[in-house]
Amino acid sequence: MKKEIAKNEYYEIYVDEEINRVYWVMRGHWKKPSDVPEYRKHNIDSLNYLKPGFTTLIDLRDMEVPGAEVLDLMVEVSRDAEEAGQGRQAQVLKKDFLEGVRISRDVIKESGMDLKMMQFGTFGEAIDWLNR
């Protein structure tokens, strides 16, 4: 059963302790870190409910490419998840979101998660991959 950790105009974060998964729904244009001042804190809060090996499902379909300053914050959040023992991460993107794919791949590579992250066009594909 999903537990809500945070919900605002830019993101929603849920955890499901039973299947050891965190869900992120990200939306809008994050121009600067001050647009999402509690994002890292909310992410850390969610990690406290999970065990090492947890999986992450991120819905990026309604998110615009973030501002350059926000990328550092995203790297920090990805590192927090890695340090907490994150297993696989699946991102669901709009099929035409190619620039976002390039940027998210750069963020993932910098955070050291490159081999455990995949991007998908549908939730079904993403969930199937996470459940393997």
C-alpha positions, 0 to 999 in steps of 0.5 A: 500500500502506498504511503504519501510522503510529499505532494505539491505543484512540482512533485509527489513522492510515495513509498510502498514498504511491502514491495520496497519501492519509492514512486516519484511524480515530477511535473512542471519546469524546475528553473532553480533549486528554490522552486523545490526547497524541500525536495531533497528532504522529502526524498530522504524522508522517503528513504527512511521507509525502504530497505537496501535493494529498493526500486524507484519508479519515476513519472517524468511525463509532465516535467520540462527539462530542468534549469541547469542549477537544478541538475546539481540538486538532482545529482545529490538526490540520486546519490542519497538514493544510491547511498541508501541502497537503491536497486533499479530505477525506471523512468517513464517519459513522453516518447518525444522527450529526447532532450530530457532523456539526454539530460537525465542520462547525464545526471544518472551517469554522474551519480554512478547509477548508469547500469541500474537505470532504464527509461520507458515509454509506458508504466507497464514496461517500466514495472515489468523491468523493475519486478524482474 
